[in-house]
Amino acid sequence: MTDSDQTTDPAADKRVVVAAPRGYCAGVDRAVVTVEKALSAYGPPVYVRKQIVHNRHVVETLEERGAVFVEELSEVPEGATVVFSAHGVAPSVHEEARARGLKTIDATCPLVTKVHHEAKRFAREDTRILLIGHAGHEEVEGTTGEAPEHITLVQSPDDVDALDLPADQPVAWLSQTTLSVDETLATVNRLREKFPLLADPPSDDICYATQNRQSAVKQIAAHSDLVIVVGSRNSSNSVRLVEVALEAGAKAAYRVDNAGEIRPEWLDGVRTVGVTSGASVPEELVDGVLAHLEANGFPAAVEERLTEESLTFALPPELRRDLPKNATRH
């Protein structure tokens, strides 16, 4: 290429960097495949309580195959098959399903299940649990349901000052797995200032995928004029990625469900675009964003990989029992 060619190439001084890891985590992959395999094994309809994962495209695709998403079990016909979402449910939901004779398949992420077990253990020890998370999030509701009399929700560091607990009562913290690592650490530090004997969970509750995706976006954000995060509005980890990108130095950052939501003015004067996606986003939606950028004068993307992810989870045992042996892998 000659110097004159370079000056006329609109993409010559532009760059697109796509973060890795991004997209599906092991828990999301397991949950989505669980619904797909259940549809194959039992035939439609298969009911799903809440969104199986927080992604509009995934939900719509599964609906086309015969999945029926409901808010509550009262909407599920007696005796039908129902899948519990990756975010987990309270024990009362399991009890209601048994009472109504429903066939249940629990697609709760094993890392969320671990937090449930920790909540039950602290409660057995009569320890007050300070649950760091967002009110109304399904994961928070499910964890709280394991020990409602022992759990107090803490949504931000500012909530710590209002806590009024007996000085002699043991206190521990747990967290929603999809939060910002930095945000959670700030809240834990404030809690420890107020409660010096605060007990930690056996391991950090922020899941490996959340940590990796936030670290990967930090890596690309520092040298990006614009970061585009692919993910749905109700995806907590996707929303956090936008915040993390801005805190890490991106000049601008936006969340989109798909390429059709990218506004032309976002690209004005932009030289370097960073792209990533939340843990419930299929790769085809990222590909659509990259194709959109190429169609608007940007070069093919280069990938910056922070680390490899190899973790996989087995399908729920109640589903594996009904599948042919060669159909239990995904």
Rosetta blueprint (number, residue, H / E / L):
1 M L
2 T L
3 D H
4 S H
5 D H
6 Q H
7 T H
8 T H
9 D L
10 P L
11 A L
12 A L
13 D L
14 K L
15 R E
16 V E
17 V E
18 V E
19 A E
20 A E
21 P L
22 R L
23 G L
24 Y L
25 C L
26 A H
27 G H
28 V H
29 D H
30 R H
31 A H
32 V H
33 V H
34 T H
35 V H
36 E H
37 K H
38 A H
39 L H
40 S H
41 A H
42 Y H
43 G L
44 P L
45 P L
46 V E
47 Y E
48 V E
49 R E
50 K L
51 Q L
52 I L
53 V L
54 H L
55 N L
56 R H
57 H H
58 V H
59 V H
60 E H
61 T H
62 L H
63 E H
64 E H
65 R H
66 G L
67 A E
68 V E
69 F E
70 V E
71 E L
72 E L
73 L H
74 S H
75 E H
76 V L
77 P L
78 E L
79 G L
80 A L
81 T E
82 V E
83 V E
84 F E
85 S L
86 A L
87 H L
88 G L
89 V L
90 A L
91 P H
92 S H
93 V H
94 H H
95 E H
96 E H
97 A H
98 R H
99 A H
100 R L
101 G L
102 L L
103 K E
104 T E
105 I E
106 D E
107 A L
108 T L
109 C L
110 P H
111 L H
112 V H
113 T H
114 K H
115 V H
116 H H
117 H H
118 E H
119 A H
120 K H
121 R H
122 F H
123 A H
124 R H
125 E L
126 D L
127 T L
128 R E
129 I E
130 L E
131 L E
132 I E
133 G L
134 H L
135 A L
136 G L
137 H L
138 E H
139 E H
140 V H
141 E H
142 G H
143 T H
144 T H
145 G H
146 E H
147 A L
148 P L
149 E L
150 H L
151 I E
152 T E
153 L E
154 V E
155 Q L
156 S L
157 P H
158 D H
159 D H
160 V H
161 D H
162 A H
163 L L
164 D L
165 L L
166 P L
167 A L
168 D L
169 Q L
170 P L
171 V E
172 A E
173 W E
174 L E
175 S E
176 Q L
177 T L
178 T L
179 L L
180 S L
181 V H
182 D H
183 E H
184 T H
185 L H
186 A H
187 T H
188 V H
189 N H
190 R H
191 L H
192 R H
193 E H
194 K H
195 F L
196 P L
197 L L
198 L L
199 A E
200 D L
201 P L
202 P L
203 S L
204 D L
205 D L
206 I L
207 C L
208 Y H
209 A H
210 T H
211 Q H
212 N H
213 R H
214 Q H
215 S H
216 A H
217 V H
218 K H
219 Q H
220 I H
221 A H
222 A L
223 H L
224 S L
225 D L
226 L E
227 V E
228 I E
229 V E
230 V E
231 G L
232 S L
233 R L
234 N L
235 S L
236 S H
237 N H
238 S H
239 V H
240 R H
241 L H
242 V H
243 E H
244 V H
245 A H
246 L H
247 E H
248 A L
249 G L
250 A L
251 K L
252 A L
253 A E
254 Y E
255 R E
256 V E
257 D L
258 N L
259 A H
260 G H
261 E H
262 I L
263 R L
264 P H
265 E H
266 W H
267 L H
268 D L
269 G L
270 V L
271 R L
272 T E
273 V E
274 G E
275 V E
276 T E
277 S E
278 G L
279 A L
280 S L
281 V L
282 P L
283 E H
284 E H
285 L H
286 V H
287 D H
288 G H
289 V H
290 L H
291 A H
292 H H
293 L H
294 E H
295 A H
296 N L
297 G L
298 F L
299 P L
300 A L
301 A L
302 V E
303 E E
304 E E
305 R E
306 L L
307 T L
308 E L
309 E L
310 S L
311 L L
312 T L
313 F L
314 A L
315 L L
316 P L
317 P H
318 E H
319 L H
320 R H
321 R L
322 D L
323 L L
324 P L
325 K H
326 N H
327 A H
328 T L
329 R L
330 H L
